[in-house]
Structures are given as C-alpha cells and as structure tokens.
C-alpha cells in the first residue's frame, strides 16, 4: 500500500468520524482542500506519521473556520452573474 492510498484511507476515516459527530456536510474534498491550502500551505509533511497526525488531529472548529474563510474569499471574488442560474431557476 503506497502513501497515496494511506493518505486516502486516513482522509476517509476522518470524514467518517466527522459524519458520526454530526458534521455530515464536510466532504473528502473539503478535508483535502483544507490540508493542502491551509494546514500544509507553508510546509508539507514528508513522513506518513506526520500526515496521519495532522489529519487525525484536525478538530471540527479548525475545519469549520477554514471552510468559512474559503466561502468568504469565494464570495468576495464572485459577482451576481455567478448566481444568475440560481435566481432564474427560482423564478420558473
């Protein structure tokens, strides 16, 4: 089993843990994004034990905070035209 498979397994286990704790809206991709763009932005771990430690010790508060920051950034960089398809759907 390579590091990639172990990374995927660790993320899957963390997602299941979060879902069992009531955080069902958090996905595998959300966690991957948080790790790559926030947790490991400056220094990516090189050993599997560091990767496992970072993943398994992510807490719900950190995850929600990072997702909130991401949504604010996306909100600032988007325009009303980006949501036009949603508005037009509701008018039908």
Backbone as JSON Lines, residues from 0, in Angstrom:
{"i":0,"aa":"X","n":[0.85,-1.18,0.0],"ca":[0.0,0.0,0.0],"c":[0.9,1.24,0.0]}
{"i":1,"aa":"X","n":[0.72,2.1,-0.98],"ca":[1.54,3.3,-1.09],"c":[1.04,4.42,-0.2]}
{"i":2,"aa":"X","n":[1.85,5.47,-0.11],"ca":[1.47,6.63,0.7],"c":[0.18,7.27,0.22]}
{"i":3,"aa":"X","n":[-0.05,7.26,-1.09],"ca":[-1.27,7.84,-1.64],"c":[-2.51,7.11,-1.11]}
{"i":4,"aa":"X","n":[-2.46,5.8,-1.12],"ca":[-3.59,5.01,-0.62],"c":[-3.77,5.22,0.88]}
{"i":5,"aa":"X","n":[-2.68,5.31,1.6],"ca":[-2.77,5.52,3.04],"c":[-3.34,6.9,3.35]}
{"i":6,"aa":"X","n":[-2.93,7.9,2.56],"ca":[-3.48,9.25,2.71],"c":[-4.99,9.23,2.47]}
{"i":7,"aa":"X","n":[-5.41,8.56,1.41],"ca":[-6.84,8.48,1.1],"c":[-7.61,7.76,2.21]}
{"i":8,"aa":"X","n":[-7.02,6.71,2.74],"ca":[-7.65,5.97,3.84],"c":[-7.79,6.85,5.08]}
{"i":9,"aa":"X","n":[-6.74,7.59,5.41],"ca":[-6.78,8.47,6.57],"c":[-7.85,9.55,6.4]}
{"i":10,"aa":"X","n":[-7.92,10.14,5.21],"ca":[-8.95,11.16,4.97],"c":[-10.35,10.56,5.06]}
{"i":11,"aa":"X","n":[-10.52,9.37,4.52],"ca":[-11.82,8.7,4.58],"c":[-12.22,8.42,6.02]}
{"i":12,"aa":"X","n":[-11.27,7.96,6.83],"ca":[-11.55,7.71,8.24],"c":[-11.95,8.99,8.97]}
{"i":13,"aa":"X","n":[-11.26,10.08,8.66],"ca":[-11.57,11.37,9.3],"c":[-12.96,11.85,8.88]}
{"i":14,"aa":"X","n":[-13.29,11.7,7.61],"ca":[-14.62,12.11,7.14],"c":[-15.7,11.3,7.85]}
{"i":15,"aa":"X","n":[-15.49,10.01,7.99],"ca":[-16.47,9.17,8.69],"c":[-16.61,9.58,10.15]}
{"i":16,"aa":"X","n":[-15.49,9.92,10.78],"ca":[-15.52,10.38,12.17],"c":[-16.33,11.68,12.28]}
{"i":17,"aa":"X","n":[-16.07,12.6,11.37],"ca":[-16.8,13.87,11.37],"c":[-18.29,13.64,11.14]}
{"i":18,"aa":"X","n":[-18.63,12.77,10.22],"ca":[-20.04,12.47,9.94],"c":[-20.71,11.85,11.15]}
{"i":19,"aa":"X","n":[-20.02,10.96,11.85],"ca":[-20.61,10.34,13.04],"c":[-20.77,11.35,14.17]}
{"i":20,"aa":"X","n":[-20.02,12.44,14.13],"ca":[-20.15,13.51,15.13],"c":[-21.14,14.59,14.7]}
{"i":21,"aa":"X","n":[-21.84,14.36,13.59],"ca":[-22.88,15.28,13.16],"c":[-22.47,16.28,12.1]}
{"i":22,"aa":"X","n":[-21.23,16.24,11.66],"ca":[-20.75,17.17,10.64],"c":[-20.85,16.51,9.26]}
{"i":23,"aa":"X","n":[-22.09,16.25,8.84],"ca":[-22.32,15.49,7.62],"c":[-22.09,16.29,6.35]}
{"i":24,"aa":"X","n":[-21.99,17.6,6.45],"ca":[-21.78,18.43,5.27],"c":[-20.32,18.53,4.84]}
{"i":25,"aa":"X","n":[-19.41,17.96,5.6],"ca":[-17.99,18.03,5.28],"c":[-17.62,16.81,4.44]}
{"i":26,"aa":"X","n":[-16.98,17.08,3.31],"ca":[-16.64,16.01,2.37],"c":[-15.15,15.69,2.37]}
{"i":27,"aa":"X","n":[-14.82,14.63,1.7],"ca":[-13.42,14.23,1.49],"c":[-12.66,15.37,0.81]}
{"i":28,"aa":"X","n":[-13.28,15.95,-0.22],"ca":[-12.64,17.05,-0.95],"c":[-12.43,18.27,-0.07]}
{"i":29,"aa":"X","n":[-13.38,18.54,0.84],"ca":[-13.21,19.66,1.77],"c":[-11.96,19.47,2.62]}
{"i":30,"aa":"X","n":[-11.8,18.27,3.17],"ca":[-10.64,17.99,4.02],"c":[-9.34,18.07,3.22]}
{"i":31,"aa":"X","n":[-9.35,17.52,2.03],"ca":[-8.16,17.57,1.19],"c":[-7.79,19.03,0.91]}
{"i":32,"aa":"X","n":[-8.78,19.84,0.57],"ca":[-8.56,21.26,0.29],"c":[-7.99,21.98,1.52]}
{"i":33,"aa":"X","n":[-8.54,21.71,2.68],"ca":[-8.07,22.34,3.92],"c":[-6.62,21.99,4.19]}
{"i":34,"aa":"X","n":[-6.28,20.72,4.03],"ca":[-4.91,20.3,4.29],"c":[-3.93,20.95,3.32]}
{"i":35,"aa":"X","n":[-4.24,20.91,2.04],"ca":[-3.33,21.43,1.02],"c":[-3.22,22.96,1.08]}
{"i":36,"aa":"X","n":[-4.36,23.64,1.22],"ca":[-4.37,25.1,1.12],"c":[-4.23,25.85,2.43]}
{"i":37,"aa":"X","n":[-4.39,25.17,3.55],"ca":[-4.29,25.84,4.84],"c":[-3.24,25.2,5.74]}
{"i":38,"aa":"X","n":[-3.5,23.97,6.12],"ca":[-2.62,23.3,7.09],"c":[-1.2,23.14,6.56]}
{"i":39,"aa":"X","n":[-1.05,22.75,5.31],"ca":[0.27,22.49,4.73],"c":[0.69,23.56,3.74]}
{"i":40,"aa":"X","n":[0.13,24.74,3.86],"ca":[0.41,25.8,2.89],"c":[1.9,26.16,2.87]}
{"i":41,"aa":"X","n":[2.5,26.24,4.02],"ca":[3.9,26.64,4.09],"c":[4.87,25.47,4.13]}
{"i":42,"aa":"X","n":[4.44,24.36,4.75],"ca":[5.34,23.21,4.85],"c":[4.53,21.92,4.79]}
{"i":43,"aa":"X","n":[4.75,21.18,3.74],"ca":[4.06,19.91,3.58],"c":[4.85,18.82,4.3]}
{"i":44,"aa":"X","n":[4.18,17.98,5.08],"ca":[4.89,16.92,5.8],"c":[5.5,15.91,4.83]}
{"i":45,"aa":"X","n":[6.61,15.33,5.23],"ca":[7.3,14.37,4.37],"c":[7.11,12.94,4.83]}
{"i":46,"aa":"X","n":[6.82,12.75,6.1],"ca":[6.66,11.39,6.62],"c":[5.18,11.07,6.81]}
{"i":47,"aa":"X","n":[4.86,9.81,6.62],"ca":[3.47,9.36,6.76],"c":[2.96,9.61,8.18]}
{"i":48,"aa":"X","n":[3.82,9.46,9.17],"ca":[3.39,9.68,10.55],"c":[2.97,11.14,10.78]}
{"i":49,"aa":"X","n":[3.64,12.08,10.13],"ca":[3.26,13.5,10.23],"c":[1.92,13.75,9.54]}
{"i":50,"aa":"X","n":[1.75,13.13,8.4],"ca":[0.49,13.26,7.65],"c":[-0.66,12.73,8.49]}
{"i":51,"aa":"X","n":[-0.47,11.53,9.04],"ca":[-1.51,10.9,9.86],"c":[-1.83,11.76,11.08]}
{"i":52,"aa":"X","n":[-0.81,12.28,11.72],"ca":[-1.0,13.12,12.9],"c":[-1.81,14.37,12.55]}
{"i":53,"aa":"X","n":[-1.45,15.02,11.45],"ca":[-2.17,16.23,11.03],"c":[-3.63,15.94,10.72]}
{"i":54,"aa":"X","n":[-3.88,14.85,10.03],"ca":[-5.26,14.51,9.64],"c":[-6.09,14.13,10.86]}
{"i":55,"aa":"X","n":[-5.56,13.25,11.67],"ca":[-6.34,12.73,12.8],"c":[-6.53,13.76,13.91]}
{"i":56,"aa":"X","n":[-5.69,14.77,13.95],"ca":[-5.82,15.79,15.0],"c":[-6.52,17.07,14.52]}
{"i":57,"aa":"X","n":[-7.01,17.07,13.29],"ca":[-7.85,18.2,12.84],"c":[-9.12,18.19,13.67]}
{"i":58,"aa":"X","n":[-9.47,19.32,14.26],"ca":[-10.71,19.32,15.02],"c":[-11.8,20.08,14.25]}
{"i":59,"aa":"X","n":[-13.02,19.89,14.7],"ca":[-14.17,20.46,14.0],"c":[-14.09,21.98,13.92]}
{"i":60,"aa":"X","n":[-13.61,22.62,14.99],"ca":[-13.52,24.08,14.99],"c":[-12.59,24.59,13.9]}
{"i":61,"aa":"X","n":[-11.43,23.95,13.75],"ca":[-10.49,24.33,12.69],"c":[-11.11,24.17,11.31]}
{"i":62,"aa":"X","n":[-11.76,23.04,11.11],"ca":[-12.35,22.73,9.81],"c":[-13.42,23.76,9.45]}
{"i":63,"aa":"X","n":[-14.32,24.03,10.38],"ca":[-15.39,24.99,10.13],"c":[-14.82,26.39,9.89]}
{"i":64,"aa":"X","n":[-13.82,26.76,10.67],"ca":[-13.2,28.09,10.5],"c":[-12.58,28.23,9.11]}
{"i":65,"aa":"X","n":[-11.82,27.21,8.66],"ca":[-11.19,27.27,7.35],"c":[-12.21,27.27,6.21]}
{"i":66,"aa":"X","n":[-13.27,26.47,6.38],"ca":[-14.33,26.47,5.36],"c":[-15.04,27.82,5.29]}
{"i":67,"aa":"X","n":[-15.23,28.47,6.45],"ca":[-15.85,29.79,6.48],"c":[-14.97,30.82,5.78]}
{"i":68,"aa":"X","n":[-13.67,30.76,6.02],"ca":[-12.74,31.68,5.36],"c":[-12.8,31.47,3.85]}
{"i":69,"aa":"X","n":[-12.78,30.21,3.42],"ca":[-12.85,29.92,1.99],"c":[-14.13,30.46,1.36]}
{"i":70,"aa":"X","n":[-15.26,30.31,2.06],"ca":[-16.53,30.78,1.49],"c":[-16.54,32.3,1.4]}
{"i":71,"aa":"X","n":[-15.93,32.99,2.37],"ca":[-15.85,34.45,2.29],"c":[-15.0,34.88,1.11]}
{"i":72,"aa":"X","n":[-13.87,34.22,0.92],"ca":[-12.98,34.56,-0.19],"c":[-13.7,34.34,-1.52]}
{"i":73,"aa":"X","n":[-14.41,33.21,-1.65],"ca":[-15.17,32.95,-2.88],"c":[-16.26,33.99,-3.08]}
{"i":74,"aa":"X","n":[-16.91,34.39,-1.99],"ca":[-17.96,35.39,-2.07],"c":[-17.45,36.74,-2.54]}
{"i":75,"aa":"X","n":[-16.29,37.14,-2.06],"ca":[-15.71,38.41,-2.48],"c":[-15.27,38.4,-3.93]}
{"i":76,"aa":"X","n":[-14.87,37.25,-4.41],"ca":[-14.34,37.19,-5.78],"c":[-15.41,36.84,-6.82]}
{"i":77,"aa":"X","n":[-16.65,36.69,-6.39],"ca":[-17.71,36.36,-7.35],"c":[-18.63,37.56,-7.56]}
{"i":78,"aa":"X","n":[-19.4,37.48,-8.62],"ca":[-20.35,38.56,-8.92],"c":[-21.76,37.98,-8.96]}
{"i":79,"aa":"X","n":[-22.74,38.84,-9.11],"ca":[-24.13,38.37,-9.19],"c":[-24.35,37.47,-10.4]}
{"i":80,"aa":"X","n":[-23.61,37.7,-11.47],"ca":[-23.74,36.85,-12.65],"c":[-23.39,35.39,-12.35]}
{"i":81,"aa":"X","n":[-22.52,35.17,-11.38],"ca":[-22.16,33.81,-11.0],"c":[-23.34,33.06,-10.39]}
{"i":82,"aa":"X","n":[-24.34,33.79,-9.9],"ca":[-25.5,33.18,-9.25],"c":[-26.78,33.33,-10.07]}
{"i":83,"aa":"X","n":[-26.65,33.88,-11.26],"ca":[-27.82,34.13,-12.1],"c":[-28.61,32.84,-12.37]}
{"i":84,"aa":"X","n":[-27.92,31.74,-12.6],"ca":[-28.62,30.47,-12.88],"c":[-29.49,30.04,-11.7]}
{"i":85,"aa":"X","n":[-29.1,30.36,-10.49],"ca":[-29.92,30.02,-9.32],"c":[-31.15,30.91,-9.24]}
{"i":86,"aa":"X","n":[-30.97,32.19,-9.54],"ca":[-32.08,33.14,-9.49],"c":[-33.1,32.81,-10.57]}
{"i":87,"aa":"X","n":[-32.63,32.5,-11.77],"ca":[-33.54,32.19,-12.87],"c":[-34.3,30.9,-12.6]}
{"i":88,"aa":"X","n":[-33.68,29.94,-11.95],"ca":[-34.35,28.69,-11.61],"c":[-35.52,28.93,-10.68]}
{"i":89,"aa":"X","n":[-35.33,29.8,-9.68],"ca":[-36.37,30.07,-8.7],"c":[-37.54,30.83,-9.3]}
{"i":90,"aa":"X","n":[-37.29,31.62,-10.33],"ca":[-38.36,32.4,-10.95],"c":[-39.29,31.54,-11.8]}
{"i":91,"aa":"X","n":[-38.85,30.35,-12.18],"ca":[-39.68,29.48,-13.02],"c":[-40.83,28.93,-12.28]}
